[in-house]
Amino acid sequence: MSNIEENSSPPKIHIETPPTAPPASGEDHQTPHQTPATAGIAGILRRWKREDLIKRGSLGLRGIGLLFSLISFIVMASNKHGDWKDFDKYEEYRYLLAIAILSSLYTGAQAFRQVHELSTGKQLIKPRMAALIDFFGDQIMAYLLISSASSAIPITNRMREGADNIFTDASAAAISMSVFAFLCLGASALISGYKLSTQSYI
């Protein structure tokens, strides 16, 4: 009888717990997952950094363009050595000088505006209007610079075939500076086009 009572005790049930999945490689369990708010803040910070980089890049290109335009203007304006070696006797060189002056004024005004905005945080022009001025102004000025340089290159080459002197060397130097200014404003026009297309009113 005692054996029957011992055998009638209910059997013990062993429940196995499922194994936990191993942590994924590179996963840090000490930091919580990014919440939507945190991800939004990180995106805003990245956008601000990108906009600041674009601002400084545009300012740098216009500053270098201003330097090249000034050098072209000064070299050509001082290129007067008497007789036929005076720049103002040639329409192509007068055109190059006029565009160099115009480019100096444009890039100087744009650089001043951008420096003011970076230092004070206040915009002198409405963002939409500033983006349009940057885009069209850079393109127009870049076209005028390469146009003036292209018109002065043939006459300079003809002169250098007959006589290579300080007048032709100065003319070639002024043309080179205008070409460099064109490259700077051309690159600045690409940045201005990007800002306008993405409606990033910096």
C-alpha positions as a Markdown table, in Angstrom:
| # | Residue | x | y | z |
|---|---|---|---|---|
| 1 | Met | 0.0 | 0.0 | 0.0 |
| 2 | Ser | 2.8 | 2.4 | 0.8 |
| 3 | Asn | 4.4 | 1.7 | -2.6 |
| 4 | Ile | 1.2 | 2.7 | -4.4 |
| 5 | Glu | 1.0 | 5.9 | -2.5 |
| 6 | Glu | 4.6 | 6.7 | -3.3 |
| 7 | Asn | 4.1 | 6.0 | -7.0 |
| 8 | Ser | 0.8 | 8.1 | -7.2 |
| 9 | Ser | 2.6 | 11.4 | -6.5 |
| 10 | Pro | 2.3 | 13.8 | -9.4 |
| 11 | Pro | 5.4 | 14.0 | -11.7 |
| 12 | Lys | 7.5 | 17.2 | -11.7 |
| 13 | Ile | 7.2 | 19.3 | -14.8 |
| 14 | His | 10.4 | 21.0 | -16.1 |
| 15 | Ile | 9.8 | 24.1 | -18.2 |
| 16 | Glu | 12.7 | 25.2 | -20.3 |
| 17 | Thr | 13.1 | 28.9 | -21.0 |
| 18 | Pro | 14.0 | 29.8 | -24.6 |
| 19 | Pro | 17.6 | 30.9 | -25.0 |
| 20 | Thr | 18.2 | 34.6 | -25.4 |
| 21 | Ala | 19.4 | 35.8 | -28.7 |
| 22 | Pro | 23.1 | 36.8 | -28.7 |
| 23 | Pro | 23.7 | 40.6 | -29.1 |
| 24 | Ala | 24.3 | 41.7 | -32.6 |
| 25 | Ser | 27.8 | 42.7 | -33.4 |
| 26 | Gly | 28.5 | 46.3 | -32.8 |
| 27 | Glu | 25.3 | 46.8 | -30.8 |
| 28 | Asp | 25.7 | 48.8 | -27.6 |
| 29 | His | 23.2 | 47.7 | -25.0 |
| 30 | Gln | 24.3 | 50.5 | -22.6 |
| 31 | Thr | 22.8 | 53.2 | -24.8 |
| 32 | Pro | 19.1 | 53.3 | -25.6 |
| 33 | His | 17.9 | 53.3 | -29.2 |
| 34 | Gln | 17.6 | 56.7 | -30.9 |
| 35 | Thr | 14.2 | 58.3 | -30.4 |
| 36 | Pro | 12.6 | 60.2 | -33.3 |
| 37 | Ala | 13.2 | 63.4 | -31.5 |
| 38 | Thr | 16.9 | 62.6 | -31.1 |
| 39 | Ala | 17.2 | 61.6 | -34.8 |
| 40 | Gly | 15.5 | 64.9 | -35.8 |
| 41 | Ile | 17.9 | 67.0 | -33.7 |
| 42 | Ala | 20.9 | 65.1 | -35.3 |
| 43 | Gly | 19.5 | 65.8 | -38.7 |
| 44 | Ile | 19.1 | 69.5 | -38.0 |
| 45 | Leu | 22.7 | 69.7 | -36.7 |
| 46 | Arg | 24.0 | 68.0 | -39.8 |
| 47 | Arg | 22.0 | 70.4 | -42.0 |
| 48 | Trp | 23.4 | 73.4 | -40.1 |
| 49 | Lys | 27.0 | 72.2 | -40.5 |
| 50 | Arg | 26.4 | 71.7 | -44.3 |
| 51 | Glu | 24.9 | 75.2 | -44.6 |
| 52 | Asp | 27.8 | 76.7 | -42.7 |
| 53 | Leu | 30.3 | 74.9 | -45.0 |
| 54 | Ile | 28.4 | 76.2 | -48.1 |
| 55 | Lys | 28.4 | 79.7 | -46.7 |
| 56 | Arg | 32.2 | 79.7 | -46.0 |
| 57 | Gly | 33.0 | 78.0 | -49.3 |
| 58 | Ser | 31.0 | 80.6 | -51.3 |
| 59 | Leu | 32.6 | 83.5 | -49.3 |
| 60 | Gly | 36.1 | 82.0 | -50.0 |
| 61 | Leu | 35.5 | 81.7 | -53.7 |
| 62 | Arg | 34.1 | 85.3 | -54.0 |
| 63 | Gly | 37.0 | 86.6 | -51.9 |
| 64 | Ile | 39.6 | 84.9 | -54.2 |
| 65 | Gly | 37.6 | 86.2 | -57.2 |
| 66 | Leu | 37.8 | 89.7 | -55.8 |
| 67 | Leu | 41.6 | 89.3 | -55.5 |
| 68 | Phe | 42.0 | 88.2 | -59.1 |
| 69 | Ser | 39.7 | 90.9 | -60.4 |
| 70 | Leu | 41.6 | 93.6 | -58.6 |
| 71 | Ile | 44.9 | 92.3 | -59.9 |
| 72 | Ser | 43.6 | 92.2 | -63.4 |
| 73 | Phe | 42.2 | 95.7 | -63.1 |
| 74 | Ile | 45.5 | 97.1 | -61.6 |
| 75 | Val | 47.8 | 95.4 | -64.1 |
| 76 | Met | 45.7 | 96.5 | -67.1 |
| 77 | Ala | 45.2 | 100.1 | -65.8 |
| 78 | Ser | 48.9 | 100.5 | -65.3 |
| 79 | Asn | 49.8 | 99.0 | -68.7 |
| 80 | Lys | 50.7 | 102.3 | -70.4 |
| 81 | His | 54.2 | 102.5 | -71.9 |
| 82 | Gly | 53.8 | 105.1 | -74.6 |
| 83 | Asp | 53.3 | 105.0 | -78.4 |
| 84 | Trp | 51.3 | 101.8 | -79.3 |
| 85 | Lys | 51.9 | 100.2 | -75.9 |
| 86 | Asp | 49.0 | 101.9 | -74.2 |
| 87 | Phe | 46.1 | 99.7 | -73.3 |
| 88 | Asp | 43.4 | 102.4 | -73.9 |
| 89 | Lys | 44.2 | 102.4 | -77.6 |
| 90 | Tyr | 42.7 | 98.9 | -77.9 |
| 91 | Glu | 39.0 | 98.3 | -77.5 |
| 92 | Glu | 39.6 | 94.7 | -76.3 |
| 93 | Tyr | 41.8 | 95.9 | -73.4 |
| 94 | Arg | 39.3 | 98.6 | -72.4 |
| 95 | Tyr | 36.6 | 96.0 | -72.3 |
| 96 | Leu | 38.8 | 93.7 | -70.2 |
| 97 | Leu | 39.4 | 96.6 | -67.8 |
| 98 | Ala | 35.8 | 97.6 | -67.5 |
| 99 | Ile | 34.7 | 94.0 | -66.7 |
| 100 | Ala | 37.5 | 93.7 | -64.2 |
| 101 | Ile | 36.3 | 96.8 | -62.4 |
| 102 | Leu | 32.7 | 95.5 | -62.5 |
| 103 | Ser | 33.8 | 92.1 | -61.2 |
| 104 | Ser | 35.7 | 93.8 | -58.3 |
| 105 | Leu | 32.6 | 95.8 | -57.3 |
| 106 | Tyr | 30.3 | 92.8 | -57.5 |
| 107 | Thr | 32.5 | 90.3 | -55.6 |
| 108 | Gly | 33.4 | 93.0 | -53.1 |
| 109 | Ala | 29.8 | 93.8 | -52.4 |
| 110 | Gln | 28.9 | 90.1 | -52.1 |
| 111 | Ala | 31.8 | 89.3 | -49.8 |
| 112 | Phe | 30.9 | 92.3 | -47.6 |
| 113 | Arg | 27.3 | 91.0 | -47.3 |
| 114 | Gln | 28.4 | 87.5 | -46.5 |
| 115 | Val | 30.9 | 88.6 | -43.9 |
| 116 | His | 28.2 | 90.8 | -42.3 |
| 117 | Glu | 25.8 | 87.9 | -42.2 |
| 118 | Leu | 28.3 | 85.5 | -40.7 |
| 119 | Ser | 29.5 | 88.0 | -38.0 |
| 120 | Thr | 26.1 | 89.4 | -37.0 |
| 121 | Gly | 23.7 | 86.6 | -37.9 |
| 122 | Lys | 21.4 | 89.1 | -39.6 |
| 123 | Gln | 20.6 | 89.1 | -43.3 |
| 124 | Leu | 20.7 | 92.4 | -45.3 |
| 125 | Ile | 18.5 | 90.9 | -48.0 |
| 126 | Lys | 15.6 | 88.6 | -47.8 |
| 127 | Pro | 16.7 | 84.9 | -48.2 |
| 128 | Arg | 14.7 | 84.4 | -51.4 |
| 129 | Met | 16.0 | 87.5 | -53.0 |
| 130 | Ala | 19.6 | 86.9 | -51.9 |
| 131 | Ala | 19.5 | 83.4 | -53.5 |
| 132 | Leu | 18.3 | 84.8 | -56.8 |
| 133 | Ile | 20.9 | 87.6 | -56.8 |
| 134 | Asp | 23.7 | 85.1 | -56.0 |
| 135 | Phe | 22.6 | 82.7 | -58.7 |
| 136 | Phe | 22.1 | 85.1 | -61.6 |
| 137 | Gly | 24.8 | 87.5 | -60.5 |
| 138 | Asp | 27.5 | 84.9 | -60.4 |
| 139 | Gln | 26.5 | 83.5 | -63.8 |
| 140 | Ile | 26.4 | 86.9 | -65.5 |
| 141 | Met | 29.7 | 88.0 | -64.0 |
| 142 | Ala | 31.4 | 84.7 | -64.9 |
| 143 | Tyr | 30.2 | 85.1 | -68.5 |
| 144 | Leu | 31.4 | 88.7 | -68.7 |
| 145 | Leu | 34.8 | 87.7 | -67.4 |
| 146 | Ile | 35.4 | 84.9 | -69.8 |
| 147 | Ser | 34.0 | 87.0 | -72.6 |
| 148 | Ser | 36.4 | 89.9 | -72.0 |
| 149 | Ala | 39.4 | 87.5 | -71.6 |
| 150 | Ser | 38.4 | 85.7 | -74.9 |
| 151 | Ser | 38.2 | 89.0 | -76.8 |
| 152 | Ala | 41.7 | 90.1 | -75.5 |
| 153 | Ile | 43.5 | 86.8 | -76.2 |
| 154 | Pro | 43.7 | 87.0 | -80.0 |
| 155 | Ile | 45.1 | 90.6 | -80.2 |
| 156 | Thr | 47.6 | 89.7 | -77.5 |
| 157 | Asn | 48.8 | 86.6 | -79.4 |
| 158 | Arg | 49.3 | 88.7 | -82.6 |
| 159 | Met | 51.3 | 91.3 | -80.7 |
| 160 | Arg | 53.5 | 88.7 | -79.1 |
| 161 | Glu | 54.3 | 87.2 | -82.5 |
| 162 | Gly | 55.8 | 90.5 | -83.6 |
| 163 | Ala | 57.3 | 91.7 | -80.3 |
| 164 | Asp | 57.3 | 90.2 | -76.9 |
| 165 | Asn | 57.8 | 93.0 | -74.4 |
| 166 | Ile | 56.5 | 94.4 | -71.0 |
| 167 | Phe | 53.3 | 95.6 | -72.6 |
| 168 | Thr | 52.3 | 92.2 | -74.0 |
| 169 | Asp | 53.5 | 90.4 | -70.8 |
| 170 | Ala | 51.3 | 92.7 | -68.7 |
| 171 | Ser | 48.3 | 92.2 | -71.0 |
| 172 | Ala | 48.8 | 88.4 | -70.8 |
| 173 | Ala | 49.0 | 88.6 | -67.0 |
| 174 | Ala | 45.8 | 90.7 | -66.8 |
| 175 | Ile | 44.0 | 88.2 | -69.1 |
| 176 | Ser | 45.2 | 85.3 | -66.9 |
| 177 | Met | 43.8 | 87.0 | -63.7 |
| 178 | Ser | 40.4 | 87.5 | -65.4 |
| 179 | Val | 40.3 | 83.8 | -66.3 |
| 180 | Phe | 41.1 | 82.8 | -62.7 |
| 181 | Ala | 38.4 | 85.2 | -61.5 |
| 182 | Phe | 36.0 | 83.5 | -64.0 |
| 183 | Leu | 36.9 | 80.0 | -62.5 |
| 184 | Cys | 36.1 | 81.3 | -59.0 |
| 185 | Leu | 32.8 | 82.8 | -59.9 |
| 186 | Gly | 31.9 | 79.8 | -62.0 |
| 187 | Ala | 32.4 | 77.5 | -59.0 |
| 188 | Ser | 30.5 | 80.0 | -56.9 |
| 189 | Ala | 27.6 | 79.9 | -59.4 |
| 190 | Leu | 27.4 | 76.1 | -58.9 |
| 191 | Ile | 27.0 | 76.6 | -55.2 |
| 192 | Ser | 24.4 | 79.4 | -55.7 |
| 193 | Gly | 22.5 | 77.0 | -58.0 |
| 194 | Tyr | 22.5 | 74.3 | -55.4 |
| 195 | Lys | 21.3 | 76.7 | -52.7 |
| 196 | Leu | 18.5 | 77.9 | -55.0 |
| 197 | Ser | 17.4 | 74.4 | -56.2 |
| 198 | Thr | 17.2 | 73.1 | -52.6 |
| 199 | Gln | 15.6 | 76.3 | -51.4 |
| 200 | Ser | 18.3 | 76.6 | -48.7 |
| 201 | Tyr | 18.1 | 80.3 | -48.1 |
| 202 | Ile | 21.4 | 80.7 | -46.4 |
